[in-house]
């Protein structure tokens, strides 16, 4: 894609240094937290997810959209996370159609 962040393709890559970026924005933003990944992937440590939630919780002027298809993991750790009104959580599903010959 020509962007350094995506040089490893879809390999799970955590970027903790980017967590401070929302604190620098002067205007309100809507942020798609994980546009090229799944935030609740098993390889993403719960502690890292908590760190991201802390940023979202402490920057209420921004709205964060988080999507996952891993609802089981989301449900398993949801009570460990603080859910503020500026977090929009969504679950998407893939629908497969099986055609019989």
KANOR-V574248 format. One record per helix or strand of 3 or more residues. SS is the DSSP state (helix for helix, strand for strand). FROM is the first residue (numbers start at 1). TO is the last residue. If there is no record, write none. Layout:
SS	FROM	TO
SS	FROM	TO
//
This chain:
helix	4	6
helix	16	24
strand	30	32
helix	46	58
strand	63	68
helix	71	80
strand	87	91
//
